[in-house]
Amino acid sequence: MSIAQELPEEAALLLRKIRKDYKVAFEPFRTRDVEIQLLKVQDLECVLKGKDPFKNVSEFPFWIKLWESAMVLADVAATLPVTAGARLLELGAGLGAPGLVAAAKGFSVTLSDYEQRILDFQRVSAAASGLKVQCRFIDWTKPPKLEPFDTIIGAEILFREDLLPPLLTLFDAMLAPGGTIYLAHDLRRKTLYSFLDKAQGRYTIKAKKIELASGGESCSVMLNALQRKDG
C-alpha cells in the first residue's frame, strides 16, 4: 500500500486538494537515526519560472524547495537534547524537514509559515511520517501571543531586510528564558550579516561554517546559535 493510501482521512483530503495545483510525490529524508516523509513538488521549474532566490527575494517561493541550509538544520535538530515537554518552533518552515525531525526526536513542535497551502504541505508530511505537530500561520509583523518556546529554528528565513526588525521582536517575545535560536543560511545571503549585526547587542552569537557537496556542486552554509545575553 502506498503512503498516500495509508494517510488519515483529513491528510488524504488535503493531499487531494494539493494535487489539483501541483505535481507532488513523497520523498524520504533521512538524517542520523531519523527518517521522515516529505511531500515535495516535482516540477519545480514550472513553479519557479527562472526566479533567482538571491535576486528575486520578494517573489521567490522559498517554501517550495528543500534547501541545503534546511538539511543542515535538520541534522542539528536530530542532535538536540530533549527534556520532557520541550517546545520547539520552526519559523518559515516551508517543507518542514527540521521541525519534523525535531518532532521525531521528542520535541513538542510548532511548524509555521505565511500561507495556508504551505501549512497543508506540512500537515500531510507530518501525517505521512506518523508525527503529531502544530501548524500555524504566523505573520512576523503581527505575531500571535504564544507560550514561549525553548528552541526556535529557521532556515533561509533572513531573506528580506524589512523583516529583520520584526523578526528580532518576535524572537524576544517567543524565546523562553535560557532558550536557544538556531539559524542556517547560505553564505551568499547578504541579509544574514545585516541580521547578525542587529542581533549582536541582545544575543550571544556562535557561528559555524559547513561545506556541503552534491552533484559536483558545493554550497557553504552558516549555522548560527543565538542566546540572550540576559538569559
FIMARLO-573572 format. One line per 3 residues: number of its first residue (from 1); their letters; for each residue x, y, z of N, C-alpha, C. Coordinates in Angstrom, 3 decimals. Layout:
N
NUM = a = X,Y,Z,X,Y,Z,X,Y,Z; ...
***
This chain:
231
1 = msi = 0.842,-1.197,0.000,0.000,0.000,0.000,0.882,1.254,0.000; 0.538,2.252,-0.791,1.350,3.464,-0.901,1.162,4.355,0.323; 2.083,5.317,0.486,1.991,6.255,1.601,0.681,7.032,1.522
4 = aqe = 0.322,7.463,0.314,-0.907,8.240,0.137,-2.131,7.450,0.575; -2.135,6.159,0.290,-3.286,5.317,0.640,-3.394,5.089,2.140; -2.300,5.237,2.859,-2.285,4.990,4.294,-2.529,6.249,5.118
7 = lpe = -2.681,7.394,4.462,-2.877,8.637,5.189,-4.212,8.654,5.931; -4.267,9.301,7.101,-5.552,9.538,7.766,-6.456,10.366,6.844; -7.754,10.286,7.077,-8.714,10.908,6.161,-8.464,12.408,5.960
10 = eaa = -8.203,13.139,7.030,-8.010,14.591,6.911,-6.800,14.914,6.045; -5.695,14.190,6.254,-4.494,14.411,5.455,-4.715,13.991,4.005; -5.472,12.914,3.789,-5.767,12.460,2.427,-6.559,13.516,1.662
13 = lll = -7.497,14.168,2.352,-8.271,15.241,1.720,-7.371,16.411,1.344; -6.444,16.766,2.227,-5.504,17.843,1.928,-4.623,17.489,0.738; -4.183,16.247,0.675,-3.344,15.815,-0.437,-4.095,15.917,-1.757
16 = rki = -5.345,15.542,-1.764,-6.132,15.645,-3.000,-6.273,17.104,-3.424; -6.441,17.992,-2.457,-6.528,19.420,-2.764,-5.216,19.939,-3.339; -4.103,19.536,-2.741,-2.788,19.963,-3.215,-2.538,19.482,-4.638
19 = rkd = -2.960,18.257,-4.934,-2.707,17.679,-6.252,-3.475,18.373,-7.373; -4.443,19.185,-7.018,-5.148,19.963,-8.033,-4.274,21.085,-8.587; -3.278,21.511,-7.799,-2.427,22.631,-8.189,-0.979,22.246,-8.464
22 = ykv = -0.533,21.124,-7.910,0.881,20.756,-8.033,1.051,19.268,-8.354; 2.096,18.968,-9.086,2.530,17.585,-9.257,3.451,17.275,-8.092; 3.042,16.376,-7.205,3.783,16.124,-5.972,4.044,14.637,-5.776
25 = afe = 4.996,14.358,-4.905,5.299,12.973,-4.530,5.955,12.988,-3.157; 5.827,11.882,-2.446,6.509,11.743,-1.167,7.944,11.292,-1.415; 8.865,11.914,-0.704,10.276,11.540,-0.784,10.814,11.366,0.628
28 = pfr = 11.532,10.276,0.876,12.103,10.089,2.218,13.265,11.049,2.440; 13.362,11.551,3.661,14.511,12.363,4.053,15.073,11.756,5.325; 16.369,11.497,5.311,17.000,10.842,6.460,18.186,11.652,6.952
31 = trd = 18.275,11.805,8.249,19.453,12.387,8.884,19.707,11.638,10.180; 20.921,11.192,10.349,21.298,10.387,11.514,20.342,9.204,11.670; 19.628,9.110,12.812,18.768,7.944,13.031,17.294,8.247,12.763
34 = vei = 17.017,9.340,12.063,15.630,9.748,11.822,15.323,9.720,10.330; 14.179,9.151,9.981,13.700,9.213,8.595,12.263,9.717,8.603; 12.005,10.710,7.772,10.661,11.265,7.633,10.263,11.234,6.168
37 = qll = 8.998,11.475,5.918,8.488,11.564,4.550,8.101,13.014,4.263; 8.621,13.573,3.182,8.306,14.944,2.794,7.493,14.951,1.507; 6.397,15.688,1.513,5.627,15.900,0.289,6.297,17.034,-0.474
40 = kvq = 6.791,16.733,-1.684,7.576,17.712,-2.424,7.010,17.915,-3.818; 7.100,19.144,-4.306,6.703,19.477,-5.673,7.736,18.899,-6.631; 7.256,18.230,-7.676,8.160,17.553,-8.604,8.572,18.422,-9.794
43 = dle = 7.694,19.302,-10.244,8.011,20.124,-11.413,8.411,21.535,-10.961; 9.558,21.623,-10.278,9.982,22.888,-9.677,10.101,24.028,-10.678; 10.675,23.759,-11.832,10.904,24.838,-12.801,9.597,25.435,-13.308
46 = cvl = 8.559,24.626,-13.358,7.257,25.157,-13.790,6.725,26.174,-12.787; 7.125,26.020,-11.534,6.682,26.940,-10.488,7.645,28.111,-10.347; 8.941,27.813,-10.399,9.949,28.855,-10.180,10.079,29.807,-11.363
49 = kgk = 9.916,29.279,-12.581,9.957,30.099,-13.797,11.194,30.993,-13.864; 12.330,30.396,-13.511,13.596,31.104,-13.651,13.907,32.110,-12.557; 13.061,32.214,-11.527,13.315,33.174,-10.446,14.582,32.793,-9.679
52 = dpf = 15.338,33.804,-9.263,16.589,33.614,-8.547,16.360,33.880,-7.054; 16.747,32.934,-6.166,16.494,33.114,-4.734,17.337,34.206,-4.082; 18.315,34.736,-4.819,19.143,35.805,-4.269,18.824,37.157,-4.909
55 = knv = 18.213,37.136,-6.096,17.883,38.388,-6.782,16.399,38.722,-6.704; 15.548,37.700,-6.682,14.090,37.906,-6.684,13.494,37.518,-5.334; 14.055,38.069,-4.255,13.675,37.597,-2.921,12.226,37.909,-2.569
58 = sef = 11.667,38.975,-3.118,10.307,39.354,-2.747,9.259,38.460,-3.387; 9.626,37.764,-4.459,8.643,36.930,-5.155,9.049,35.466,-5.257; 10.225,35.118,-4.737,10.680,33.727,-4.823,9.940,32.875,-3.785
61 = pfw = 9.367,31.738,-4.209,8.650,30.857,-3.271,9.624,29.955,-2.502; 10.247,30.512,-1.465,11.292,29.791,-0.739,10.789,28.469,-0.156; 9.508,28.382,0.116,8.964,27.198,0.789,9.014,25.942,-0.063
64 = ikl = 9.142,26.109,-1.353,8.867,25.002,-2.271,10.041,24.023,-2.423; 11.206,24.398,-1.907,12.405,23.588,-2.112,13.024,23.192,-0.777; 13.611,22.006,-0.724,14.373,21.591,0.452,15.788,22.132,0.287
67 = wes = 16.081,23.230,0.976,17.369,23.899,0.840,18.465,23.164,1.614; 19.702,23.367,1.171,20.846,22.776,1.872,20.877,23.233,3.326; 20.524,24.490,3.554,20.510,25.002,4.929,19.480,24.267,5.782
70 = amv = 18.351,23.883,5.185,17.339,23.121,5.918,17.853,21.727,6.267; 18.649,21.140,5.375,19.248,19.838,5.663,20.217,19.942,6.835; 21.009,21.016,6.855,21.932,21.247,7.965,21.154,21.420,9.262
73 = lad = 20.088,22.205,9.213,19.294,22.462,10.412,18.586,21.198,10.893; 18.155,20.362,9.953,17.528,19.093,10.329,18.529,18.196,11.059; 19.771,18.222,10.610,20.818,17.436,11.276,21.052,17.956,12.690
76 = vaa = 21.014,19.275,12.849,21.136,19.868,14.181,19.963,19.423,15.061; 18.755,19.471,14.499,17.563,19.078,15.258,17.651,17.639,15.756; 18.317,16.793,14.977,18.440,15.380,15.349,19.410,15.175,16.506
79 = tlp = 20.198,16.193,16.831,21.210,16.046,17.881,20.875,16.832,19.146; 19.813,17.633,19.130,19.495,18.467,20.286,18.990,17.622,21.455; 19.432,17.937,22.663,18.907,17.226,23.840,17.449,17.592,24.063
82 = vta = 16.647,16.618,24.421,15.209,16.830,24.614,14.841,16.542,26.063; 14.141,17.490,26.669,13.598,17.266,28.005,12.079,17.156,27.906; 11.465,16.615,28.912,10.010,16.416,28.898,9.298,17.743,28.663
85 = gar = 8.429,17.764,27.655,7.641,18.955,27.360,8.373,20.053,26.625; 9.595,19.798,26.174,10.375,20.828,25.480,9.649,21.284,24.214; 9.537,22.606,24.049,8.787,23.182,22.938,9.743,23.775,21.901
88 = lle = 9.447,23.489,20.634,10.284,23.980,19.536,9.413,24.599,18.462; 9.808,25.775,17.992,9.109,26.487,16.922,10.018,26.584,15.713; 9.509,26.184,14.542,10.234,26.439,13.294,9.529,27.567,12.557
91 = lga = 10.256,28.645,12.331,9.737,29.788,11.594,10.027,29.631,10.110; 9.099,30.087,9.275,9.296,29.965,7.831,9.644,28.542,7.458; 8.875,27.610,7.989,9.274,26.195,7.944,9.271,25.602,6.539
94 = glg = 8.474,26.156,5.613,8.444,25.584,4.270,8.031,24.125,4.309; 8.863,23.251,3.772,8.551,21.822,3.761,8.633,21.200,5.152; 9.315,21.882,6.082,9.261,21.469,7.480,10.209,20.375,7.913
97 = apg = 11.243,20.079,7.135,12.134,18.973,7.484,12.770,19.113,8.869; 13.378,20.261,9.206,13.998,20.355,10.537,13.005,20.164,11.673; 11.841,20.798,11.571,10.842,20.668,12.628,10.303,19.259,12.753
100 = lva = 10.099,18.588,11.637,9.599,17.216,11.680,10.640,16.278,12.298; 11.911,16.521,11.995,12.970,15.728,12.629,12.957,15.957,14.137; 12.788,17.223,14.536,12.719,17.532,15.966,11.534,16.820,16.620
103 = aak = 10.397,16.774,15.921,9.223,16.070,16.450,9.511,14.580,16.616; 10.223,14.016,15.653,10.572,12.593,15.731,11.497,12.302,16.909; 12.259,13.306,17.327,13.175,13.142,18.457,12.501,13.412,19.796
106 = gfs = 11.248,13.894,19.770,10.511,14.037,21.009,10.113,15.444,21.400; 10.469,16.450,20.597,10.043,17.821,20.888,8.551,17.992,20.609; 7.933,18.908,21.336,6.583,19.379,21.015,6.762,20.509,20.000
109 = vtl = 6.403,20.259,18.752,6.812,21.117,17.640,5.645,21.909,17.063; 5.916,23.180,16.790,5.017,24.017,16.007,5.737,24.423,14.734; 5.183,24.038,13.593,5.679,24.488,12.293,4.882,25.719,11.891
112 = sdy = 5.538,26.695,11.314,4.822,27.916,10.951,5.263,28.424,9.594; 4.348,29.139,8.949,4.659,29.829,7.703,3.555,30.836,7.451; 3.570,31.455,6.255,2.698,32.607,5.999,1.593,32.336,4.988
115 = eqr = 1.461,31.087,4.510,0.398,30.751,3.560,-0.233,29.423,3.949; -1.547,29.337,3.772,-2.262,28.120,4.138,-1.792,26.914,3.333; -1.484,27.115,2.064,-1.071,25.964,1.239,0.244,25.370,1.740
118 = ild = 1.134,26.222,2.276,2.389,25.715,2.829,2.107,24.867,4.064; 1.204,25.350,4.907,0.827,24.591,6.099,0.187,23.262,5.725; -0.537,23.233,4.620,-1.150,21.982,4.163,-0.075,20.958,3.777
121 = fqr = 0.967,21.408,3.099,2.092,20.515,2.778,2.672,19.955,4.077; 2.867,20.808,5.070,3.443,20.380,6.340,2.555,19.352,7.037; 1.263,19.599,7.021,0.325,18.678,7.683,0.353,17.296,7.033
124 = vsa = 0.411,17.279,5.713,0.437,15.998,5.008,1.744,15.262,5.280; 2.868,15.980,5.256,4.166,15.342,5.534,4.222,14.804,6.953; 3.666,15.561,7.905,3.646,15.091,9.289,2.827,13.808,9.409
127 = aas = 1.663,13.783,8.768,0.811,12.593,8.816,1.503,11.401,8.164; 2.160,11.648,7.026,2.858,10.566,6.326,4.026,10.029,7.146; 4.569,10.876,8.027,5.700,10.480,8.868,5.250,9.941,10.222
130 = glk = 3.933,9.934,10.444,3.405,9.434,11.703,3.700,10.338,12.882; 3.745,11.655,12.632,4.116,12.612,13.676,2.975,13.571,13.975; 2.905,14.012,15.220,1.922,14.997,15.655,2.626,16.335,15.832
133 = vqc = 2.240,17.334,15.060,2.793,18.676,15.187,1.660,19.686,15.066; 1.918,20.901,15.531,1.013,22.010,15.306,1.503,22.776,14.076; 0.589,23.205,13.225,0.942,24.003,12.051,0.183,25.319,12.145
136 = rfi = 0.917,26.437,12.203,0.291,27.724,12.465,0.729,28.777,11.463; -0.228,29.619,11.078,0.080,30.827,10.321,0.662,31.845,11.288; 1.861,32.365,10.981,2.460,33.409,11.813,2.937,34.544,10.915
139 = dwt = 2.348,35.700,11.136,2.774,36.932,10.482,3.807,37.583,11.398; 5.051,37.692,10.932,6.108,38.214,11.796,5.840,39.650,12.230; 5.100,40.395,11.432,4.819,41.787,11.782,3.669,41.910,12.778
142 = kpp = 2.859,40.833,12.893,1.757,40.822,13.852,1.669,39.431,14.477; 2.695,39.044,15.209,2.732,37.669,15.732,1.679,37.428,16.807; 1.161,36.218,16.865,0.188,35.876,17.914,0.891,35.735,19.261
145 = kle = 0.125,35.794,20.326,0.678,35.560,21.654,0.676,34.057,21.915; 1.867,33.496,22.042,2.009,32.065,22.270,2.875,31.825,23.500; 2.700,30.664,24.091,3.596,30.268,25.182,5.020,30.210,24.632
148 = pfd = 5.993,30.743,25.345,7.372,30.779,24.821,7.913,29.391,24.488; 8.855,29.387,23.573,9.461,28.136,23.100,10.890,28.019,23.627; 11.277,26.792,23.976,12.639,26.532,24.447,13.654,26.658,23.320
151 = tii = 13.204,26.319,22.113,14.084,26.365,20.944,13.306,26.939,19.770; 13.954,27.845,19.039,13.391,28.385,17.805,14.398,28.127,16.691; 13.916,27.638,15.558,14.821,27.330,14.443,14.289,27.947,13.154
154 = gae = 15.194,28.153,12.203,14.786,28.679,10.900,15.895,28.530,9.875; 15.524,28.142,8.683,16.475,28.005,7.573,16.050,28.921,6.423; 16.974,29.719,5.937,16.720,30.662,4.834,15.526,31.571,5.130
157 = ilf = 15.456,32.066,6.349,14.345,32.959,6.697,14.751,34.428,6.677; 16.052,34.713,6.564,16.538,36.096,6.586,16.725,36.605,5.165; 15.628,36.665,4.416,15.751,36.990,3.002,15.288,38.401,2.653
160 = red = 14.671,39.117,3.620,14.210,40.484,3.353,14.644,41.420,4.472; 15.329,42.470,4.094,15.847,43.428,5.071,14.733,44.030,5.927; 13.580,44.312,5.317,12.496,44.974,6.054,11.858,44.083,7.113
163 = llp = 12.107,42.767,7.033,11.516,41.853,8.010,12.452,41.546,9.171; 13.674,42.077,9.144,14.623,41.764,10.209,14.222,42.368,11.560; 13.840,43.647,11.627,13.409,44.195,12.929,12.214,43.469,13.535
166 = pll = 11.132,43.189,12.743,10.026,42.432,13.340,10.422,41.031,13.775; 11.378,40.431,13.067,11.817,39.087,13.444,12.540,39.124,14.783; 13.354,40.132,15.004,14.029,40.272,16.293,13.015,40.477,17.417
169 = tlf = 11.989,41.269,17.149,10.924,41.481,18.138,10.206,40.171,18.440; 9.960,39.378,17.391,9.307,38.080,17.563,10.174,37.153,18.419; 11.475,37.130,18.137,12.382,36.309,18.940,12.302,36.695,20.414
172 = dam = 12.318,38.000,20.675,12.259,38.483,22.061,10.998,38.002,22.762; 9.889,37.968,22.021,8.605,37.608,22.615,8.432,36.099,22.770; 8.986,35.317,21.862,8.669,33.886,21.811,9.750,32.964,22.355
175 = lap = 10.951,33.488,22.604,12.006,32.623,23.135,11.918,32.573,24.653; 11.845,31.368,25.195,11.772,31.190,26.642,13.114,31.545,27.286; 13.112,31.939,28.552,14.371,32.204,29.260,15.307,30.998,29.174
178 = ggt = 16.563,31.259,28.838,17.532,30.187,28.696,17.438,29.436,27.385; 16.543,29.883,26.500,16.342,29.196,25.226,17.407,29.531,24.200; 17.354,28.800,23.081,18.347,28.975,22.015,17.653,29.074,20.664
181 = iyl = 18.199,29.931,19.815,17.739,30.076,18.433,18.813,29.489,17.525; 18.409,28.622,16.605,19.340,28.069,15.620,18.901,28.518,14.229; 19.820,29.130,13.489,19.537,29.610,12.144,20.565,29.043,11.171
184 = ahd = 20.110,28.706,9.974,21.013,28.186,8.946,20.717,28.897,7.626; 21.772,29.409,6.980,21.612,30.167,5.746,22.789,29.948,4.806; 22.498,30.033,3.533,23.544,30.069,2.516,24.413,31.298,2.781
187 = lrr = 25.718,31.123,2.716,26.636,32.230,2.999,26.449,33.408,2.045; 25.833,33.163,0.888,25.613,34.244,-0.066,24.439,35.137,0.320; 23.690,34.749,1.346,22.527,35.519,1.766,22.998,36.781,2.508
190 = ktl = 23.037,37.904,1.818,23.614,39.136,2.374,22.870,39.637,3.600; 21.557,39.429,3.659,20.786,39.899,4.808,21.140,39.142,6.087; 21.803,37.997,5.972,22.265,37.274,7.153,23.178,38.163,7.989
193 = ysf = 24.108,38.818,7.324,25.102,39.622,8.032,24.459,40.876,8.637; 23.497,41.417,7.946,22.760,42.561,8.484,22.003,42.152,9.744; 21.383,40.974,9.713,20.656,40.489,10.877,21.586,40.270,12.060
196 = ldk = 22.710,39.620,11.823,23.644,39.336,12.909,24.160,40.624,13.539; 24.366,41.632,12.709,24.803,42.931,13.215,23.742,43.538,14.136; 22.482,43.415,13.746,21.382,43.945,14.561,21.190,43.129,15.843
199 = aqg = 21.456,41.836,15.778,21.171,40.943,16.905,22.278,40.906,17.953; 23.484,41.314,17.597,24.621,41.106,18.500,24.532,41.906,19.797; 23.731,42.973,19.803,23.564,43.726,21.036,22.729,42.992,22.064
202 = ryt = 21.827,42.115,21.605,20.914,41.412,22.509,21.311,39.955,22.758; 22.052,39.389,21.813,22.316,37.951,21.858,23.813,37.637,21.787; 24.175,36.564,22.482,25.481,35.951,22.265,25.344,35.045,21.047
205 = ika = 26.226,35.208,20.079,26.072,34.514,18.803,27.274,33.611,18.538; 26.986,32.358,18.252,28.024,31.417,17.814,27.802,31.101,16.344; 28.886,30.857,15.630,28.789,30.616,14.193,29.662,29.430,13.788
208 = kki = 29.153,28.668,12.829,29.910,27.544,12.286,29.651,27.453,10.785; 30.706,27.388,10.016,30.596,27.260,8.562,30.621,25.786,8.190; 29.631,25.385,7.388,29.511,23.985,6.982,29.526,23.903,5.461
211 = ela = 30.421,23.095,4.924,30.544,22.912,3.481,29.799,21.655,3.052; 28.939,21.808,2.061,28.200,20.678,1.517,28.545,20.508,0.049; 28.526,19.269,-0.408,28.772,18.988,-1.822,27.728,18.012,-2.317
214 = sgg = 27.152,18.326,-3.486,26.131,17.453,-4.060,26.123,17.609,-5.575; 26.210,16.499,-6.276,26.144,16.537,-7.734,27.234,17.372,-8.370; 28.405,17.394,-7.753,29.513,18.153,-8.318,29.499,19.627,-7.966
217 = esc = 28.467,20.073,-7.217,28.385,21.470,-6.810,28.552,21.578,-5.298; 29.121,22.701,-4.857,29.329,22.903,-3.426,28.470,24.051,-2.922; 28.188,24.021,-1.634,27.385,25.065,-1.002,27.931,25.293,0.396
220 = svm = 28.105,26.559,0.757,28.582,26.903,2.094,27.415,27.421,2.920; 27.181,26.775,4.056,26.072,27.136,4.931,26.624,27.665,6.248; 26.063,28.780,6.713,26.413,29.317,8.022,25.360,28.893,9.036
223 = lna = 25.798,28.210,10.067,24.924,27.816,11.169,25.193,28.739,12.342; 24.156,29.391,12.846,24.289,30.302,13.983,23.441,29.831,15.145; 23.977,29.963,16.347,23.234,29.695,17.581,23.219,30.980,18.390
226 = lqr = 22.017,31.434,18.782,21.850,32.684,19.498,21.210,32.445,20.851; 21.770,33.067,21.891,21.200,33.022,23.223,21.199,34.434,23.802; 20.126,34.778,24.510,20.022,36.107,25.103,21.175,36.360,26.090
229 = kdg = 21.710,37.565,26.027,22.790,37.918,26.940,22.297,38.021,28.378; 20.996,38.337,28.549,20.449,38.435,29.904,19.755,37.161,30.339; 19.992,36.080,29.581,19.374,34.791,29.902,18.016,34.661,29.311
***
